[in-house]
Amino acid sequence: MSNILFVCLGNICRSPLAEGFFQYHCQQHKLERRFSVDSSGTGGWHIGKAPDSRAIKVAGEMGIDISKLTARQVNSKDFQHYDWIIAMDRHNLVDLEDMAKNTNSHARIELLSRLINTSAFVDVPDPWYGDYADFQQVAGLLDQACATLLNVVLRNA
Ligand code: 4NP
């Protein structure tokens, strides 16, 4: 069993989408019992809230229900519990690496794009200030990225 945490800033757009798509790809390969998946945010503004309605909608159109997820903030226990902590962008990565210094971290803290070795993007763009087309673009990107990520974490389990 590998524990995987996806992290963005608010935990209402990118990381809940990543959580949903990664779960979906695990289920497609009947691997859902191999992974425990969650998401969280470096910021605390949206704690307890459901994902952004546009993220729920775009995931729903792709057959994935993320409406029951609730936002939470990264905490020091996450660095002991998770095998992989996967940052959506380089700001998230720096914040996570700073937080990890004060913990007895066992986690592999990685930037998503670097971990899957893609040239398609560096940072998962934040769609929060954008429009629905931005959410569609990010959802497509994360769907592909999570399919690749599943292979990467299986190889490095
Ligand atoms: P996320 O998007 O990090 O992909 O969840 C954001 C959501 C909310 C805010 C920033 C980014 N915010 O500033 O409230």
Backbone and ligand atoms as CSV (ligand in chain L), in Angstrom:
chain,resi,resn,atom,element,x,y,z
A,1,MET,N,N,0.849,-1.206,0.000
A,1,MET,CA,C,0.000,0.000,0.000
A,1,MET,C,C,0.880,1.250,0.000
A,2,SER,N,N,0.628,2.149,-0.951
A,2,SER,CA,C,1.321,3.442,-0.978
A,2,SER,C,C,0.328,4.554,-0.661
A,3,ASN,N,N,0.763,5.479,0.159
A,3,ASN,CA,C,-0.074,6.637,0.504
A,3,ASN,C,C,0.384,7.833,-0.317
A,4,ILE,N,N,-0.564,8.428,-1.025
A,4,ILE,CA,C,-0.236,9.513,-1.949
A,4,ILE,C,C,-1.074,10.737,-1.627
A,5,LEU,N,N,-0.412,11.878,-1.470
A,5,LEU,CA,C,-1.102,13.137,-1.178
A,5,LEU,C,C,-0.812,14.139,-2.294
A,6,PHE,N,N,-1.864,14.655,-2.903
A,6,PHE,CA,C,-1.729,15.715,-3.907
A,6,PHE,C,C,-1.931,17.056,-3.217
A,7,VAL,N,N,-1.060,18.014,-3.537
A,7,VAL,CA,C,-1.122,19.305,-2.838
A,7,VAL,C,C,-1.119,20.471,-3.834
A,8,CYS,N,N,-2.063,21.390,-3.633
A,8,CYS,CA,C,-2.047,22.671,-4.348
A,8,CYS,C,C,-2.188,23.774,-3.304
A,9,LEU,N,N,-2.630,24.946,-3.715
A,9,LEU,CA,C,-2.717,26.066,-2.769
A,9,LEU,C,C,-4.020,25.999,-1.952
A,10,GLY,N,N,-5.138,25.954,-2.643
A,10,GLY,CA,C,-6.422,26.057,-1.943
A,10,GLY,C,C,-7.110,24.735,-1.650
A,11,ASN,N,N,-6.676,23.649,-2.320
A,11,ASN,CA,C,-7.317,22.329,-2.217
A,11,ASN,C,C,-8.779,22.359,-2.655
A,12,ILE,N,N,-9.082,23.251,-3.612
A,12,ILE,CA,C,-10.449,23.248,-4.145
A,12,ILE,C,C,-10.479,23.148,-5.673
A,13,CYS,N,N,-9.327,23.243,-6.331
A,13,CYS,CA,C,-9.315,23.138,-7.803
A,13,CYS,C,C,-8.392,22.009,-8.264
A,14,ARG,N,N,-7.089,22.248,-8.251
A,14,ARG,CA,C,-6.175,21.298,-8.892
A,14,ARG,C,C,-6.008,19.993,-8.128
A,15,SER,N,N,-5.709,20.063,-6.818
A,15,SER,CA,C,-5.404,18.801,-6.124
A,15,SER,C,C,-6.624,17.888,-5.959
A,16,PRO,N,N,-7.864,18.416,-5.770
A,16,PRO,CA,C,-8.996,17.478,-5.767
A,16,PRO,C,C,-9.210,16.832,-7.140
A,17,LEU,N,N,-8.931,17.585,-8.219
A,17,LEU,CA,C,-9.012,16.979,-9.556
A,17,LEU,C,C,-7.961,15.878,-9.701
A,18,ALA,N,N,-6.741,16.161,-9.255
A,18,ALA,CA,C,-5.682,15.146,-9.334
A,18,ALA,C,C,-6.071,13.907,-8.526
A,19,GLU,N,N,-6.611,14.125,-7.333
A,19,GLU,CA,C,-7.047,12.995,-6.496
A,19,GLU,C,C,-8.097,12.166,-7.248
A,20,GLY,N,N,-9.074,12.847,-7.828
A,20,GLY,CA,C,-10.141,12.148,-8.546
A,20,GLY,C,C,-9.619,11.374,-9.743
A,21,PHE,N,N,-8.756,11.995,-10.529
A,21,PHE,CA,C,-8.235,11.317,-11.727
A,21,PHE,C,C,-7.302,10.169,-11.350
A,22,PHE,N,N,-6.494,10.366,-10.311
A,22,PHE,CA,C,-5.591,9.272,-9.931
A,22,PHE,C,C,-6.399,8.069,-9.451
A,23,GLN,N,N,-7.421,8.322,-8.629
A,23,GLN,CA,C,-8.313,7.233,-8.179
A,23,GLN,C,C,-8.937,6.524,-9.370
A,24,TYR,N,N,-9.380,7.322,-10.323
A,24,TYR,CA,C,-10.030,6.763,-11.519
A,24,TYR,C,C,-9.069,5.819,-12.249
A,25,HIS,N,N,-7.828,6.252,-12.452
A,25,HIS,CA,C,-6.884,5.402,-13.181
A,25,HIS,C,C,-6.529,4.156,-12.366
A,26,CYS,N,N,-6.468,4.288,-11.054
A,26,CYS,CA,C,-6.261,3.098,-10.206
A,26,CYS,C,C,-7.405,2.108,-10.406
A,27,GLN,N,N,-8.628,2.628,-10.388
A,27,GLN,CA,C,-9.795,1.744,-10.549
A,27,GLN,C,C,-9.786,1.071,-11.918
A,28,GLN,N,N,-9.399,1.799,-12.941
A,28,GLN,CA,C,-9.360,1.227,-14.296
A,28,GLN,C,C,-8.420,0.029,-14.355
A,29,HIS,N,N,-7.369,0.065,-13.530
A,29,HIS,CA,C,-6.389,-1.024,-13.516
A,29,HIS,C,C,-6.599,-1.966,-12.333
A,30,LYS,N,N,-7.728,-1.830,-11.665
A,30,LYS,CA,C,-8.048,-2.646,-10.471
A,30,LYS,C,C,-6.921,-2.570,-9.426
A,31,LEU,N,N,-6.406,-1.375,-9.256
A,31,LEU,CA,C,-5.285,-1.173,-8.326
A,31,LEU,C,C,-5.676,-0.306,-7.133
A,32,GLU,N,N,-6.986,-0.075,-6.958
A,32,GLU,CA,C,-7.382,0.887,-5.923
A,32,GLU,C,C,-6.990,0.446,-4.520
A,33,ARG,N,N,-6.825,-0.876,-4.310
A,33,ARG,CA,C,-6.417,-1.307,-2.967
A,33,ARG,C,C,-4.927,-1.119,-2.721
A,34,ARG,N,N,-4.168,-0.829,-3.772
A,34,ARG,CA,C,-2.727,-0.591,-3.608
A,34,ARG,C,C,-2.421,0.825,-3.145
A,35,PHE,N,N,-3.390,1.718,-3.268
A,35,PHE,CA,C,-3.115,3.128,-3.000
A,35,PHE,C,C,-4.164,3.737,-2.088
A,36,SER,N,N,-3.691,4.567,-1.173
A,36,SER,CA,C,-4.577,5.430,-0.405
A,36,SER,C,C,-4.274,6.859,-0.864
A,37,VAL,N,N,-5.289,7.538,-1.348
A,37,VAL,CA,C,-5.091,8.818,-2.033
A,37,VAL,C,C,-5.866,9.912,-1.314
A,38,ASP,N,N,-5.244,11.066,-1.181
A,38,ASP,CA,C,-5.912,12.215,-0.568
A,38,ASP,C,C,-5.357,13.484,-1.222
A,39,SER,N,N,-5.945,14.628,-0.876
A,39,SER,CA,C,-5.403,15.901,-1.349
A,39,SER,C,C,-5.529,16.923,-0.231
A,40,SER,N,N,-4.712,17.966,-0.322
A,40,SER,CA,C,-4.771,19.035,0.677
A,40,SER,C,C,-4.153,20.298,0.084
A,41,GLY,N,N,-4.251,21.391,0.852
A,41,GLY,CA,C,-3.750,22.674,0.375
A,41,GLY,C,C,-2.690,23.226,1.313
A,42,THR,N,N,-1.765,24.007,0.768
A,42,THR,CA,C,-0.808,24.688,1.636
A,42,THR,C,C,-1.489,25.850,2.368
A,43,GLY,N,N,-2.538,26.406,1.776
A,43,GLY,CA,C,-3.297,27.489,2.408
A,43,GLY,C,C,-4.532,26.954,3.119
A,44,GLY,N,N,-5.047,27.749,4.041
A,44,GLY,CA,C,-6.164,27.280,4.858
A,44,GLY,C,C,-7.486,27.990,4.627
A,45,TRP,N,N,-7.601,28.773,3.548
A,45,TRP,CA,C,-8.789,29.618,3.376
A,45,TRP,C,C,-10.066,28.827,3.128
A,46,HIS,N,N,-9.939,27.626,2.595
A,46,HIS,CA,C,-11.140,26.908,2.139
A,46,HIS,C,C,-11.401,25.633,2.940
A,47,ILE,N,N,-10.770,25.535,4.120
A,47,ILE,CA,C,-10.903,24.325,4.933
A,47,ILE,C,C,-12.385,23.976,5.123
A,48,GLY,N,N,-12.691,22.703,4.895
A,48,GLY,CA,C,-14.056,22.208,5.100
A,48,GLY,C,C,-14.985,22.398,3.917
A,49,LYS,N,N,-14.518,23.119,2.893
A,49,LYS,CA,C,-15.396,23.378,1.742
A,49,LYS,C,C,-15.249,22.290,0.676
A,50,ALA,N,N,-16.297,22.140,-0.125
A,50,ALA,CA,C,-16.262,21.255,-1.291
A,50,ALA,C,C,-15.373,21.901,-2.363
A,51,PRO,N,N,-14.941,21.110,-3.352
A,51,PRO,CA,C,-14.194,21.713,-4.452
A,51,PRO,C,C,-14.992,22.815,-5.142
A,52,ASP,N,N,-14.285,23.688,-5.839
A,52,ASP,CA,C,-14.888,24.729,-6.667
A,52,ASP,C,C,-15.928,24.083,-7.597
A,53,SER,N,N,-17.071,24.768,-7.760
A,53,SER,CA,C,-18.165,24.182,-8.568
A,53,SER,C,C,-17.715,23.882,-9.996
A,54,ARG,N,N,-16.767,24.674,-10.519
A,54,ARG,CA,C,-16.287,24.423,-11.885
A,54,ARG,C,C,-15.436,23.151,-11.942
A,55,ALA,N,N,-14.696,22.881,-10.878
A,55,ALA,CA,C,-13.904,21.644,-10.823
A,55,ALA,C,C,-14.837,20.434,-10.715
A,56,ILE,N,N,-15.884,20.564,-9.881
A,56,ILE,CA,C,-16.861,19.475,-9.753
A,56,ILE,C,C,-17.513,19.200,-11.111
A,57,LYS,N,N,-17.860,20.280,-11.821
A,57,LYS,CA,C,-18.551,20.132,-13.108
A,57,LYS,C,C,-17.647,19.474,-14.154
A,58,VAL,N,N,-16.423,19.953,-14.268
A,58,VAL,CA,C,-15.546,19.427,-15.312
A,58,VAL,C,C,-15.211,17.956,-15.028
A,59,ALA,N,N,-15.003,17.616,-13.763
A,59,ALA,CA,C,-14.741,16.211,-13.426
A,59,ALA,C,C,-15.979,15.366,-13.731
A,60,GLY,N,N,-17.147,15.890,-13.381
A,60,GLY,CA,C,-18.396,15.162,-13.631
A,60,GLY,C,C,-18.591,14.881,-15.108
A,61,GLU,N,N,-18.250,15.835,-15.951
A,61,GLU,CA,C,-18.376,15.639,-17.398
A,61,GLU,C,C,-17.434,14.552,-17.895
A,62,MET,N,N,-16.394,14.263,-17.103
A,62,MET,CA,C,-15.446,13.204,-17.471
A,62,MET,C,C,-15.729,11.924,-16.671
A,63,GLY,N,N,-16.890,11.895,-15.993
A,63,GLY,CA,C,-17.331,10.671,-15.318
A,63,GLY,C,C,-16.782,10.481,-13.921
A,64,ILE,N,N,-16.275,11.555,-13.316
A,64,ILE,CA,C,-15.634,11.433,-11.998
A,64,ILE,C,C,-16.321,12.368,-11.014
A,65,ASP,N,N,-16.735,11.810,-9.890
A,65,ASP,CA,C,-17.448,12.597,-8.874
A,65,ASP,C,C,-16.476,13.054,-7.790
A,66,ILE,N,N,-16.175,14.354,-7.762
A,66,ILE,CA,C,-15.317,14.875,-6.684
A,66,ILE,C,C,-16.125,15.754,-5.724
A,67,SER,N,N,-17.455,15.702,-5.845
A,67,SER,CA,C,-18.298,16.636,-5.083
A,67,SER,C,C,-18.273,16.377,-3.578
A,68,LYS,N,N,-17.890,15.152,-3.175
A,68,LYS,CA,C,-17.917,14.823,-1.733
A,68,LYS,C,C,-16.595,15.152,-1.037
A,69,LEU,N,N,-15.599,15.573,-1.786
A,69,LEU,CA,C,-14.304,15.888,-1.157
A,69,LEU,C,C,-14.423,17.180,-0.356
A,70,THR,N,N,-13.634,17.275,0.710
A,70,THR,CA,C,-13.614,18.525,1.479
A,70,THR,C,C,-12.168,18.990,1.657
A,71,ALA,N,N,-11.993,20.297,1.554
A,71,ALA,CA,C,-10.648,20.864,1.602
A,71,ALA,C,C,-10.069,20.769,3.010
A,72,ARG,N,N,-8.780,20.537,3.044
A,72,ARG,CA,C,-8.038,20.582,4.308
A,72,ARG,C,C,-6.659,21.150,4.027
A,73,GLN,N,N,-5.967,21.478,5.112
A,73,GLN,CA,C,-4.632,22.067,4.984
A,73,GLN,C,C,-3.577,21.019,5.318
A,74,VAL,N,N,-2.443,21.089,4.632
A,74,VAL,CA,C,-1.325,20.186,4.939
A,74,VAL,C,C,-0.919,20.380,6.392
A,75,ASN,N,N,-0.604,19.277,7.086
A,75,ASN,CA,C,-0.125,19.390,8.470
A,75,ASN,C,C,1.105,18.512,8.664
A,76,SER,N,N,1.769,18.686,9.802
A,76,SER,CA,C,3.080,18.034,9.992
A,76,SER,C,C,2.964,16.507,9.979
A,77,LYS,N,N,1.827,15.968,10.389
A,77,LYS,CA,C,1.661,14.495,10.377
A,77,LYS,C,C,1.682,13.933,8.956
A,78,ASP,N,N,1.270,14.758,7.988
A,78,ASP,CA,C,1.252,14.285,6.597
A,78,ASP,C,C,2.636,13.826,6.151
A,79,PHE,N,N,3.678,14.448,6.696
A,79,PHE,CA,C,5.034,14.129,6.255
A,79,PHE,C,C,5.513,12.782,6.796
A,80,GLN,N,N,4.873,12.305,7.834
A,80,GLN,CA,C,5.167,10.956,8.299
A,80,GLN,C,C,4.278,9.922,7.617
A,81,HIS,N,N,3.042,10.303,7.371
A,81,HIS,CA,C,2.060,9.327,6.890
A,81,HIS,C,C,2.220,8.994,5.406
A,82,TYR,N,N,2.525,10.022,4.596
A,82,TYR,CA,C,2.483,9.811,3.146
A,82,TYR,C,C,3.833,9.376,2.590
A,83,ASP,N,N,3.789,8.451,1.624
A,83,ASP,CA,C,4.992,8.027,0.906
A,83,ASP,C,C,5.351,9.050,-0.166
A,84,TRP,N,N,4.313,9.594,-0.791
A,84,TRP,CA,C,4.493,10.574,-1.853
A,84,TRP,C,C,3.663,11.800,-1.540
A,85,ILE,N,N,4.286,12.970,-1.604
A,85,ILE,CA,C,3.546,14.226,-1.505
A,85,ILE,C,C,3.853,14.978,-2.797
A,86,ILE,N,N,2.818,15.191,-3.597
A,86,ILE,CA,C,3.017,15.624,-4.973
A,86,ILE,C,C,2.454,17.032,-5.158
A,87,ALA,N,N,3.363,17.970,-5.433
A,87,ALA,CA,C,3.017,19.391,-5.567
A,87,ALA,C,C,2.562,19.690,-6.993
A,88,MET,N,N,1.524,20.513,-7.093
A,88,MET,CA,C,1.016,20.908,-8.409
A,88,MET,C,C,1.904,21.962,-9.066
A,89,ASP,N,N,2.497,22.859,-8.272
A,89,ASP,CA,C,3.372,23.872,-8.883
A,89,ASP,C,C,4.583,24.128,-7.984
A,90,ARG,N,N,5.508,24.947,-8.497
A,90,ARG,CA,C,6.774,25.131,-7.795
A,90,ARG,C,C,6.611,25.923,-6.500
A,91,HIS,N,N,5.590,26.775,-6.419
A,91,HIS,CA,C,5.306,27.451,-5.142
A,91,HIS,C,C,4.892,26.425,-4.086
A,92,ASN,N,N,4.010,25.527,-4.474
A,92,ASN,CA,C,3.578,24.487,-3.534
A,92,ASN,C,C,4.774,23.654,-3.077
A,93,LEU,N,N,5.680,23.359,-4.026
A,93,LEU,CA,C,6.849,22.530,-3.713
A,93,LEU,C,C,7.745,23.216,-2.678
A,94,VAL,N,N,8.022,24.502,-2.890
A,94,VAL,CA,C,8.870,25.247,-1.948
A,94,VAL,C,C,8.210,25.273,-0.565
A,95,ASP,N,N,6.903,25.520,-0.539
A,95,ASP,CA,C,6.195,25.563,0.748
A,95,ASP,C,C,6.254,24.203,1.450
A,96,LEU,N,N,6.087,23.147,0.684
A,96,LEU,CA,C,6.129,21.801,1.279
A,96,LEU,C,C,7.524,21.481,1.797
A,97,GLU,N,N,8.546,21.847,1.027
A,97,GLU,CA,C,9.918,21.556,1.465
A,97,GLU,C,C,10.257,22.345,2.729
A,98,ASP,N,N,9.757,23.569,2.822
A,98,ASP,CA,C,9.938,24.360,4.053
A,98,ASP,C,C,9.264,23.684,5.242
A,99,MET,N,N,8.018,23.274,5.051
A,99,MET,CA,C,7.274,22.623,6.136
A,99,MET,C,C,7.951,21.330,6.580
A,100,ALA,N,N,8.498,20.600,5.607
A,100,ALA,CA,C,9.069,19.283,5.908
A,100,ALA,C,C,10.288,19.380,6.820
A,101,LYS,N,N,10.971,20.547,6.780
A,101,LYS,CA,C,12.188,20.719,7.598
A,101,LYS,C,C,11.895,20.567,9.081
A,102,ASN,N,N,10.702,20.925,9.483
A,102,ASN,CA,C,10.346,20.866,10.906
A,102,ASN,C,C,9.661,19.554,11.292
A,103,THR,N,N,9.704,18.606,10.395
A,103,THR,CA,C,9.063,17.323,10.693
A,103,THR,C,C,10.086,16.226,10.473
A,104,ASN,N,N,9.769,15.061,10.972
A,104,ASN,CA,C,10.600,13.900,10.692
A,104,ASN,C,C,10.046,13.253,9.422
A,105,SER,N,N,10.229,13.954,8.288
A,105,SER,CA,C,9.542,13.559,7.053
A,105,SER,C,C,10.098,12.277,6.464
A,106,HIS,N,N,9.164,11.376,6.106
A,106,HIS,CA,C,9.532,10.163,5.367
A,106,HIS,C,C,9.052,10.232,3.933
A,107,ALA,N,N,8.430,11.349,3.583
A,107,ALA,CA,C,7.758,11.432,2.293
A,107,ALA,C,C,8.720,11.811,1.175
A,108,ARG,N,N,8.426,11.300,0.000
A,108,ARG,CA,C,9.086,11.796,-1.198
A,108,ARG,C,C,8.261,12.983,-1.682
A,109,ILE,N,N,8.843,14.163,-1.610
A,109,ILE,CA,C,8.126,15.389,-1.963
A,109,ILE,C,C,8.561,15.775,-3.373
A,110,GLU,N,N,7.626,15.787,-4.284
A,110,GLU,CA,C,7.968,15.906,-5.705
A,110,GLU,C,C,7.063,16.909,-6.407
A,111,LEU,N,N,7.608,17.535,-7.437
A,111,LEU,CA,C,6.799,18.344,-8.356
A,111,LEU,C,C,6.206,17.391,-9.399
A,112,LEU,N,N,4.897,17.464,-9.593
A,112,LEU,CA,C,4.224,16.509,-10.492
A,112,LEU,C,C,4.922,16.421,-11.851
A,113,SER,N,N,5.168,17.563,-12.482
A,113,SER,CA,C,5.727,17.533,-13.845
A,113,SER,C,C,7.100,16.866,-13.875
A,114,ARG,N,N,7.893,17.097,-12.834
A,114,ARG,CA,C,9.234,16.520,-12.786
A,114,ARG,C,C,9.150,15.016,-12.559
A,115,LEU,N,N,8.238,14.628,-11.689
A,115,LEU,CA,C,8.108,13.210,-11.346
A,115,LEU,C,C,7.707,12.384,-12.561
A,116,ILE,N,N,6.830,12.926,-13.388
A,116,ILE,CA,C,6.404,12.157,-14.562
A,116,ILE,C,C,7.254,12.501,-15.788
A,117,ASN,N,N,8.210,13.407,-15.594
A,117,ASN,CA,C,9.174,13.718,-16.647
A,117,ASN,C,C,8.485,14.163,-17.937
A,118,THR,N,N,7.563,15.111,-17.803
A,118,THR,CA,C,6.853,15.626,-18.970
A,118,THR,C,C,7.451,16.958,-19.416
A,119,SER,N,N,7.359,17.235,-20.712
A,119,SER,CA,C,7.702,18.571,-21.201
A,119,SER,C,C,6.435,19.360,-21.525
A,120,ALA,N,N,5.282,18.768,-21.241
A,120,ALA,CA,C,4.005,19.414,-21.585
A,120,ALA,C,C,3.706,20.620,-20.679
A,121,PHE,N,N,4.198,20.591,-19.448
A,121,PHE,CA,C,3.984,21.699,-18.515
A,121,PHE,C,C,5.033,21.604,-17.421
A,122,VAL,N,N,5.256,22.715,-16.712
A,122,VAL,CA,C,6.117,22.684,-15.518
A,122,VAL,C,C,5.208,22.767,-14.290
A,123,ASP,N,N,4.436,23.851,-14.220
A,123,ASP,CA,C,3.448,24.016,-13.144
A,123,ASP,C,C,2.067,23.671,-13.696
A,124,VAL,N,N,1.265,22.987,-12.908
A,124,VAL,CA,C,-0.145,22.841,-13.275
A,124,VAL,C,C,-0.755,24.233,-13.094
A,125,PRO,N,N,-1.260,24.855,-14.175
A,125,PRO,CA,C,-1.741,26.235,-14.034
A,125,PRO,C,C,-2.930,26.319,-13.092
A,126,ASP,N,N,-2.948,27.387,-12.312
A,126,ASP,CA,C,-4.034,27.564,-11.337
A,126,ASP,C,C,-5.253,28.147,-12.064
A,127,PRO,N,N,-6.363,27.394,-12.135
A,127,PRO,CA,C,-7.516,27.876,-12.892
A,127,PRO,C,C,-8.462,28.753,-12.081
A,128,TRP,N,N,-8.154,28.973,-10.817
A,128,TRP,CA,C,-9.068,29.640,-9.873
A,128,TRP,C,C,-9.549,31.004,-10.375
A,129,TYR,N,N,-8.632,31.802,-10.954
A,129,TYR,CA,C,-9.015,33.120,-11.468
A,129,TYR,C,C,-9.461,33.074,-12.928
A,130,GLY,N,N,-9.451,31.884,-13.505
A,130,GLY,CA,C,-9.775,31.748,-14.915
A,130,GLY,C,C,-11.246,31.459,-15.162
A,131,ASP,N,N,-11.534,30.985,-16.363
A,131,ASP,CA,C,-12.918,30.638,-16.701
A,131,ASP,C,C,-13.027,29.123,-16.896
A,132,TYR,N,N,-14.187,28.701,-17.349
A,132,TYR,CA,C,-14.424,27.255,-17.410
A,132,TYR,C,C,-13.454,26.558,-18.364
A,133,ALA,N,N,-13.076,27.247,-19.438
A,133,ALA,CA,C,-12.117,26.654,-20.384
A,133,ALA,C,C,-10.783,26.358,-19.691
A,134,ASP,N,N,-10.408,27.181,-18.728
A,134,ASP,CA,C,-9.168,26.916,-17.980
A,134,ASP,C,C,-9.303,25.641,-17.144
A,135,PHE,N,N,-10.482,25.440,-16.567
A,135,PHE,CA,C,-10.711,24.203,-15.811
A,135,PHE,C,C,-10.679,22.987,-16.734
A,136,GLN,N,N,-11.233,23.137,-17.944
A,136,GLN,CA,C,-11.204,22.019,-18.898
A,136,GLN,C,C,-9.774,21.687,-19.289
A,137,GLN,N,N,-8.965,22.731,-19.482
A,137,GLN,CA,C,-7.565,22.494,-19.867
A,137,GLN,C,C,-6.813,21.790,-18.732
A,138,VAL,N,N,-7.011,22.274,-17.509
A,138,VAL,CA,C,-6.322,21.682,-16.357
A,138,VAL,C,C,-6.796,20.244,-16.129
A,139,ALA,N,N,-8.080,19.993,-16.328
A,139,ALA,CA,C,-8.606,18.635,-16.128
A,139,ALA,C,C,-8.000,17.671,-17.143
A,140,GLY,N,N,-7.889,18.104,-18.396
A,140,GLY,CA,C,-7.285,17.245,-19.418
A,140,GLY,C,C,-5.830,16.950,-19.101
A,141,LEU,N,N,-5.130,17.994,-18.671
A,141,LEU,CA,C,-3.719,17.861,-18.306
A,141,LEU,C,C,-3.546,16.880,-17.131
A,142,LEU,N,N,-4.404,17.026,-16.118
A,142,LEU,CA,C,-4.262,16.178,-14.930
A,142,LEU,C,C,-4.697,14.734,-15.205
A,143,ASP,N,N,-5.666,14.561,-16.071
A,143,ASP,CA,C,-6.082,13.213,-16.442
A,143,ASP,C,C,-4.894,12.453,-17.046
A,144,GLN,N,N,-4.254,13.069,-18.031
A,144,GLN,CA,C,-3.069,12.467,-18.673
A,144,GLN,C,C,-1.949,12.263,-17.666
A,145,ALA,N,N,-1.685,13.306,-16.878
A,145,ALA,CA,C,-0.564,13.265,-15.928
A,145,ALA,C,C,-0.767,12.139,-14.914
A,146,CYS,N,N,-2.003,11.948,-14.454
A,146,CYS,CA,C,-2.253,10.926,-13.433
A,146,CYS,C,C,-2.164,9.519,-14.011
A,147,ALA,N,N,-2.481,9.365,-15.292
A,147,ALA,CA,C,-2.291,8.061,-15.938
A,147,ALA,C,C,-0.803,7.714,-15.954
A,148,THR,N,N,0.032,8.687,-16.305
A,148,THR,CA,C,1.482,8.472,-16.317
A,148,THR,C,C,2.012,8.267,-14.903
A,149,LEU,N,N,1.500,9.083,-13.980
A,149,LEU,CA,C,1.960,9.006,-12.591
A,149,LEU,C,C,1.735,7.616,-11.998
A,150,LEU,N,N,0.623,6.995,-12.340
A,150,LEU,CA,C,0.348,5.657,-11.805
A,150,LEU,C,C,1.488,4.704,-12.177
A,151,ASN,N,N,1.942,4.774,-13.411
A,151,ASN,CA,C,3.071,3.918,-13.819
A,151,ASN,C,C,4.333,4.271,-13.084
A,152,VAL,N,N,4.572,5.552,-12.875
A,152,VAL,CA,C,5.800,5.982,-12.199
A,152,VAL,C,C,5.814,5.491,-10.751
A,153,VAL,N,N,4.716,5.650,-10.042
A,153,VAL,CA,C,4.727,5.229,-8.626
A,153,VAL,C,C,4.743,3.714,-8.506
A,154,LEU,N,N,4.154,3.010,-9.472
A,154,LEU,CA,C,4.243,1.547,-9.438
A,154,LEU,C,C,5.685,1.085,-9.618
A,155,ARG,N,N,6.408,1.772,-10.503
A,155,ARG,CA,C,7.824,1.427,-10.739
A,155,ARG,C,C,8.699,1.753,-9.541
A,156,ASN,N,N,8.305,2.767,-8.770
A,156,ASN,CA,C,9.135,3.256,-7.666
A,156,ASN,C,C,8.544,2.942,-6.293
A,157,ALA,N,N,7.675,1.947,-6.236
A,157,ALA,CA,C,6.985,1.636,-4.975
A,157,ALA,C,C,7.973,1.125,-3.938
L,1,4NP,P1,P,-6.117,25.533,-6.140
L,1,4NP,O1,O,-6.706,26.955,-6.620
L,1,4NP,O2,O,-4.810,25.828,-5.440
L,1,4NP,O3,O,-5.915,24.784,-7.422
L,1,4NP,O4,O,-7.166,24.932,-5.231
L,1,4NP,C1,C,-6.869,28.018,-5.741
L,1,4NP,C2,C,-8.024,28.137,-5.014
L,1,4NP,C3,C,-8.205,29.203,-4.162
L,1,4NP,C4,C,-7.220,30.158,-4.044
L,1,4NP,C5,C,-6.043,30.037,-4.767
L,1,4NP,C6,C,-5.868,28.972,-5.619
L,1,4NP,N1,N,-7.397,31.270,-3.180
L,1,4NP,O5,O,-6.559,32.181,-3.196
L,1,4NP,O6,O,-8.376,31.313,-2.426
